Amino acid sequence: MTEPISITLEGWTGPWPDDDKDANFKAEIAAHAHLDPLSTIGNLSNSIDVPVGSIVHYILCRWASEGSSGLLELGPRMARRLREPMRAAEEADTDEARLAAYEQVRQMIEWLNVPLDNPEAYPG
């Protein structure tokens, strides 16, 4: 068991520069600044009889490892295949290249979903 850690939960609304590479993520953080997560977590804690701190610990661990979990599920080869059209489009720096990359990745994702959408397509 790890030692307890104290943190301050605080909403954050910026600012950040227009050209910030992390602007989308920061906008997501700011969009949730007015919410009180402990309200929901407290209700869950009472409902399942697990301490609030333990639930927060679980949520943080789960969220922080989500990228690694996603990579394990998808696999490094497919992750790179999905990334490549976007990199090429950004290098070309045209709307046409970006649209073509979107279409290529869209088709790849549709292909990955065939067995989920049509389980009978792969018997056994």
Steps between C-alpha positions, in 0.01 A plus 500: 500500500630844412509791740203735480549805278312825540413711198282802443228456241463826316327610184718671243384720214824614345616704331712339228642638175314445172790298360531273806550140380295381796215749452235229442589323822514826693159596362364167629647571844348849500160367390485286815630769738156582639406141584534336842627147445478418869124518489479200268792322664347553844173349385683202353703463819184487710331264257775237484659560842848583369690805629499811280881505489510143374256581220697812403819292503338244269369768263837673474686173444248382245497830309877543511557150360227519235750585226710196586190281517384629163839430348495145639157441350579659165861390473803708404486409133138614456562811711779599262290415194223727627746779579685499167229653277464788747873565509520496121203737475653743748826491309315574174315777687198511268129457562490239225769291669322528835169391346670208328664399830165521678344275236786250521482480880119485489519198272758333723280549806197366313702193405604449865134513602375237252520211750338717772215608274463162327608219734369242254764615251760298691352164602649311792 
